[in-house]
Amino acid sequence: MPIPTTSRRRFLATAATISILPRHIFAQGARPGANGKLNIAGIGIGGQGQSNLGQMAGAGHTIAALCDVDSAYAAPVVAKYPQAKFYTDYRELLAKQTDIDAVMIATPDHTHALIAAAAIKAGKHVFVQKPLCHDVFECRELMRLAKEKNVVTQMGIQGHASPGFYLINEWIAAGGIGDLQSIDAWCDLSYYPWGRAGWSTLLGRKPEKGEPVPATLNWDLFLGPAPVREYHPTYHPARWRAWWDFGNGMMGDRGAHTLDSVFTLLGQRMPASVDATSCGMNPDTHPLSAIITFQFAAHEGKPPLKLTWYEGTRPPRPAELPDDQSLPGEGGVIFNGSKAKLVCGVYGDSPRIIPEAAMKAFERPPQTMARPKGGIEGDWLSAIVEGRKACADFTYSARLTQLTLLGNIAKRVDSRIVWDDAAMRVTNNEEANRYIKGFRRDGWDL
């Protein structure tokens, strides 16, 4: 069923902008110094965190503290910022380093919310790499804490600060593809072989026997709230994403990027139901591939709509795509309209209306959505200094993350779930509700 163009345009013009708020609203959060420079702590710095820190340092702010559970993995970044004190335990950093204004968190997914909650409670502004949380309960709790403490928050989804995100929403609102009828999104990558160690994990099951913990690694801190298991290099470094206990899989990892523009276009609403069919499912690792169907009910003038997510595979090739062109590599989105389609890449990049004749005939609309500046990190830093919301703050990004987590829950039960968003529960499958708030070891509550 079509979404009326006028309703979409009205929504985008009024709702999807960057809000400028009075400075006093962030009274409980740390303030920048007189020169507008912030002291930043980086927690989880061996992977994507080093890129985030580089952008923040490049904007003229001070990297004042660093923290990682693996000192060897973090060593190149530690050497880059000799003025920063190094910690292994984030709790020690927050307790001792009182000069910190803001915290960047890029640890494995299962510890994002734990560390973010501690930083928020300490009054620090927080930037968290996607996906924001590991379960739905964590999403709701981080939203609540950020509002209560009045800190500036941001999730690291770079596409949200890039031109494509805004062009997609503006072009579709302007009727560039007619009435939106359905959406196909995908990530055709796979974690296989799970853990990339090439031994028993070919079956997707955790190792029966661990290996000695490296002297540079605090394995207990790496585990955090996760169930205790022996160390093995199939988990760390950089292989944890394949495992349910640590990562959100392709649905959370790439879905947080790829579904960003979709989530805004659909008015940030939650699906009424989610149905999943997976290949290679087991209790320990994310599946080899899956197709997940989100059904969105009619809402505020917007009719029902189906979103289909493909992981480890891709949707059928659109007939409108020229013979000499391919779908974007690794992943992207196809917005199916009544008159044409719009195709873009993983981050909303390179949006294009197909067939080509429709692209040439399309009259580009004027800009209706405010664009953030300085990338996703720069927008967060500017928001702190200027006293405003960041473009992908937790009121938005926690909900986007929840959308992907509902897809993961449907995968876990390998069937259809019916979602009651107000009650925060699945109404047709009691087994699914055990994944709304995941397991947490004693002493690791938010």
N, C-alpha and C positions, 0 to 999 in steps of 0.2 A: 504494500500500500504506500502511496506517495506521501512525502512530507511537504506540506505547502511551503513554497519559497518565501512568502511573506513572513510566516512564523519563524523560519530559520533566520532570516535577515534581522528581524526584530530582536531575537534572542542574542545573536552575535553582537549587534550594535550596543546592546544595553548591559550584557552580562560578562562577556569575555574580554575584559580590559584589565589593566593593571591598576589596582586601587592605591591612591595616595592617601595616607592616613596621618593624623597629627602625631608629632614626635612623642608627646607624653604617653601615647598608648603603649610604648615599649619601655615604660619606666622601670620595670623589673629586670629587663635584659641589660647586658653590658653595653656601655656607651663607648664609641670611639674616642680617641684622644683629640686634643685641640687641633691637630693637623689632619684629622679624619682618617688616620691610619689605624688599622686593627692588629692586635696580637692574635695570631691564629695557631691552634693546635691541630695536628694531623694524627688521626687514629686509624691504623690500617693503611700502611703507606707503601707496601711493596708492589702492589698492582696498579689498579686504576687511580688510587689515591695520589700517586706521585704526579700524575698528569694534572689532577685537580689542584694540588699544591703549587705546581708550576704556574698555572693560570693565576692563582691568588697572589703569589709572590711577584709575578709579572705586572700585576695591577698596583704594585707599590706597597703592599701590606707585609707585615713581618711574620715569618714562620717562627714562632717562639717556643714550640714544644712538639715533640714527635713521639709516637707510641706504636709499637707493634709487638705481637707475641713471638715473632721470629727475628732476632737481631741480625742474622746473616741475610735473610731475605730483604730486610729493610736497609742494610748497610749502604748501598749506593745513594739512597735518599738522605740518610743521616749525614753522609759525607758532603752532600750538596748544601746542607744548611748547618754549618758548624756552630752557629750561635744558638741553635735550638737544643734544649735539654732532652735527652732520650729516656723514655720509660717503657717498661714491658706491660704494666698493668694500668689501664685507663683510669681506674679508681684512684690510684696514687697520683696520677697527673692532675685530675680534677681537685684532689684534696690539697696538693702542695703548690700547684702553679696558679696562684690567685690572680696573676696579671693577664690571664687569657680572656679575650673578648668573645671569640667564636671558635667553633670546633668543626672540622671536616672529618667525616666518618666514611671509610671505604673498606670495612672489614667484610668477612663472609656474611651472607644474608641473615643467617640465624642469630647474629649478634647486633645487627643494626639497631633494632628497637631498644634493646637493653642499654646500649651505650648512649643512644640519643636521649633516652629518658633520663639517664643520670646527668647528662650535660644540660638538659633543659631545666632540671630541678636545681642545678647549680647556677642558673640564670644565664647560660651561654646561648648565643645564637648558633643554629645548627644547620649544617649542610650534610645530607646523607646520600650516598650513591644509591642508584636504583638497584633492585626493588626496595622500597622503603622498609618493608616488614616481612616477616616470615609466616604470620597468620593474621586472620581478620581481627582478632582481639587486639593485637599489637597496633594495627592501623587505627582503631578507634581510640586506644589509649594515648597514642602520640598526638592525635588531633586534640584530645582533651587537655593534655599537658601543655602543648604549645599555646593554646588559647589561654589557659590559666596563668601561665608565666609570662605571657606577652613578649615572646622572643621571635626573632625573624628566622623562618625556616625555609628550606629549599631541598628538593630532591634532584639528584643529578641526572636529568634527562635532557641532553644537549639540544635535541630537536625542538624542544619547547621554546628555545631562544633563537631559533633559526627561521629564515624567511619562509621555508616551505610549509611549516605548521600553520602560519597565518594565511598564506595564499590558498591552501586547501579549503579552509573554512570560509574564506571570503568568496572564492570562486563558486563553491557549491551553494552558498547562501544567495549568490547573484544569479542562480539558475544555470550555471555553466554546463551541467549535465542533465538538466530537467529535474524531475522529482526523484529524490534518493529512494531506491527500492530495496537494496540489500548491500552488504559489505563483505568482502573476502580479504583476510589478512593472513600473513604467513611468515614463518622462519623455516627455511629448508635445511638448516644445520642439524646435526645430531651429536650427542655425547659419546656415541659408540666408537671404539670400545670404552665402556664406562671406566672412568679413572685413567684411561690411556696408559695402563701399566702392562697390558697384554697377557695377563695370567688368568687367575680364576674369575676376575671381574668380567670376563667375556660373557658370563652368565648374569651379570648385573647384581651379584650378591656380594656383601661385604666380606673381606678376607677372614678366614677362620683363625689366622694367627697374625699377630702384629709384628712390628720390627722395633728395634731400639729407638727411643725418642732422641732426635739430634740434640746436642748440648745447647744449641742456640735457640731451641724452641720450648716455650712453656705450653705443653699440650693441654693441661687442664684449663688454661685461659682460652685456648683455641676452642675447646669444646663448649665452654660457657654453659648455657642452659641446655645443651643437647645431651642425650643419653651417653653414658660413659662407654667408650670403646677403646681398643688399643690403637696406638698410632700406626699408620701405614702411609707410605708416600702416594698411595692412590687418593688420599684426601688432601694432602698438603705437600708442597705448595701448588696452588692454582688449579686443583682438580676437584675441589669440593662441590662445584655447581651441579654435578651429576647426581648427588646424593640427597634424598629427601630431607634428612636430618640437618643439612647445612645450607642447601640452595633451593631456589624457587624454579629451577629448570628454565627451559626456553620460554615457557609461558610468562614467567616473571622477569627473566633476564631481558629478552628481546621484546616481549609483549609490552613492557613498560614504555619502551620507545615507540614501537610500531602502532600501538593502540592509543597513543597520546592524542593525535588529531581526531581520531574516531570518538574518543571519550568526550572531548569538547563539543564536537558536532552533534552528539546525541544528548547534549544538555547535562552531562555528568551524571546520568541516571544509571541505576543498577538494573541488571537483567531480571526478568521474572523467573526464568529457568535457564539452566545450563545442562547440555547433554554432551557426553564425551565418549569416544571410542578410541582405544589405544592399542598399540602393537608393542609387545615386549614389556609388558607391565610386570613388576615384582615389588615386594615391600620395601626394598632398599634404594632403588634408583628410579629416576624419571624414565618414562618409556622411550623406546626407539623413535616412535612417531605417534601422533595423535591428531584427531580432528575434533574440535570442540565447537559446539553451536550454542551461541547466546541468543535467547529470544527476549526482546524488549517489548513490553506491553505499551499500548497507547497511553500517552501521558501529556497533559496540557496542550492539546491540539496536535501532538505528534502521534502518528499512527504506529501500529506494531512494526517491528523491523527485525530482521535476522542478521546477525554477525557470525561469520564462520571463520574460526582460527585453525590454520594448518601448521603443524610443527613436524620437522623431519620430512616434510613433503611440501607440495605447493598446490594452489588451486588450478583448475583447468585454464589453459591459455585463452584469453579473450579473443574472440573472432575479429574484433576491431583493431587488434594490434598488428601493425604492418609486418609482413613476412620477414623483413630483414632486421627486426627488432626482437629483443627478448625481454621477459619480465625482469625487474631489478634483481641483481644478485643477492643472495642470502635471505632476503625478505622484503616485504613491502605491503601495500594495501591497494585493493581495487574497489573503488566506490562505484557501484552499479546504479546508473540513473535511467530515467525513462527515455532520454534523448541521446546520451553518450555515457562514457565511463571516464573516471579519473584514476590514474595510476601514479603511485609515488614509491619511494624507497623506504628503508627501515626507519629513518629518522624524519620522514615526511619530506625528504629531499627530492629534488627534480620532479615536481608534480607535472603531469602532462595529461591533457584531455585527449581521448581517442574516440572515434577515428580522427585522423589528422585534419580532415575537413572541418570537424567540429572545433578543433583547437584554433584553426585559422579564422573561423567565423566568430569566435567568442570575443566579445568586447570586454576587456579587462575592467573590473569595477574599481572605484576609488577605495583607498585604504579605510577600513572601518575598525580594525583592531590595533591597539597600541603595541609597538614592538619593543621588547627589552633590548638593552645594549650591553655589550661586553661579554656575550656568551652567558651560559647558565651560571657559571661562577661569578662573573662580573655583575650580573643582575642581583645576585644575593648580597654581594659586598656593598653595592650601591644602595640596596634597600636598607641595610643596617645603618649606613651613614645618613641616608635621607629620611629615615623613619617612616618606611612604608612596607607593604607586603611585597614579597618576592613573587615572581611570575608563576612558579610551581611550588608554592608553599604547601604545608601539610594539609590544609583544608581541601586542597585539590589533589595532591599527589598521594595522600593516604587512600582516597577514594579510587583513584586510578589503580593503585596497587591492589586494593581489595577486589576490583574487577578481575584482575589476573589470578588472584588467589582463589576466587570462586571457580575459575577454570581448572585450577589444580585440584580442588576438592572433587569436582566431577570426574577428573582423571583417577583420583584415588579410589573412588567407589565404582568407576568404570560404568557409569549409567547417568540417567537424568536426575538433576536435583531441582527442586522448586524453592526459591529464595524469598524469605520475608526479611526485608532490609531493616525495618523498624525494630523487629524482635531480634535481629541478628542471629537467625537460625534457618536451617533447612527444614521444611515442613513435611516432606514425603520420605525421608530416608534418615533414620536416627543414627546410623553408622557415620554418615557424613558430618554430623554435628561434632564428633570428636576431633575434627580437624579445624574447627572454628578457633579454638584456643588450644594450641599444641602443647606437647609435653615440655615441662621445665624442671630442671634439677633443683633440688632444695638449695636455697640461698641465691638463686638467680632470677628472682622475680623482678618485674619492672618497678 
